[in-house]
Amino acid sequence: MDDKLKQTKEAYQLLFDADDGIIVLDDLENRFHINTTTFSSDPHDTAFREGQRSVVLFIKNMLINDEYFQRLIEEHSNE
C-alpha cells in the first residue's frame, strides 16, 4: 500500500473510531440502505440508491484493518 493511501485510511480510521464518527457512520448505514434493499420499480431510483449505498460501503472498506485480514488469510492457508 502506498504512503498516501495508508495515510488516507488512517485518517478515516481516526475519524470514524471517535464517538461522533461511530454515531455518524451508524446514521449513514441506516439512511443509505446498507441493511435494506435498494430495489425500486423505478430503475433510476434503484441506481440512485445504489450510488448512496456504495459511498457508505467505500467508507466501511477504508476502515478495514488490512493487517488483521492478512493474518486471517495466512492462518487459514496453513490449515
C-alpha positions in Angstrom: 0.0 0.0 0.0 1.4 3.4 -0.9 2.0 6.1 1.7 -0.8 8.4 0.5 -3.4 5.6 0.6 -2.1 4.4 4.0 -2.3 8.0 5.4 -5.9 8.4 4.0 -7.0 5.0 5.5 -5.5 6.1 8.9 -7.4 9.4 8.7 -10.7 7.5 8.0 -10.0 5.2 10.9 -9.2 8.0 13.3 -12.3 9.9 12.3 -14.8 7.0 12.4 -13.3 5.4 15.6 -14.2 8.5 17.6 -17.6 8.5 19.4 -19.1 11.1 17.0 -17.8 9.1 14.0 -19.5 5.9 15.2 -22.8 7.8 15.5 -22.4 9.3 12.0 -21.5 6.0 10.4 -24.4 4.3 12.1 -26.7 7.1 10.7 -25.2 6.7 7.2 -25.8 3.0 7.3 -29.4 3.4 8.3 -30.1 6.3 6.0 -28.4 4.8 2.8 -29.6 1.3 2.5 -26.8 -0.8 4.0 -29.2 -3.3 5.6 -32.2 -2.9 3.3 -32.9 -3.4 -0.3 -32.2 -0.7 -2.8 -34.7 -2.0 -5.3 -37.4 0.3 -6.6 -39.8 -0.1 -9.5 -38.1 2.9 -11.0 -34.7 1.9 -12.3 -33.4 5.4 -11.9 -34.3 5.4 -8.2 -32.6 2.0 -7.8 -29.5 3.3 -9.4 -29.6 6.4 -7.1 -30.0 4.3 -4.0 -27.1 2.0 -5.1 -24.9 5.1 -5.5 -25.7 6.2 -2.0 -25.1 2.7 -0.7 -21.7 2.5 -2.5 -20.4 5.6 -0.7 -21.1 4.0 2.7 -19.5 0.7 1.6 -16.5 2.7 0.5 -16.2 4.3 3.9 -16.5 0.9 5.6 -13.9 -0.5 3.3 -11.5 2.3 4.3 -12.0 1.2 8.0 -10.9 -2.4 7.4 -7.6 -3.3 9.1 -5.6 -4.8 6.3 -3.0 -6.4 8.6 -5.8 -8.2 10.6 -7.2 -9.7 7.4 -3.8 -10.6 6.1 -3.2 -12.6 9.3 -6.5 -14.4 8.9 -5.7 -15.3 5.3 -2.3 -16.7 6.3 -3.8 -18.7 9.2 -6.4 -20.3 7.0 -4.0 -21.1 4.2 -1.9 -23.1 6.7 -4.8 -25.4 7.7 
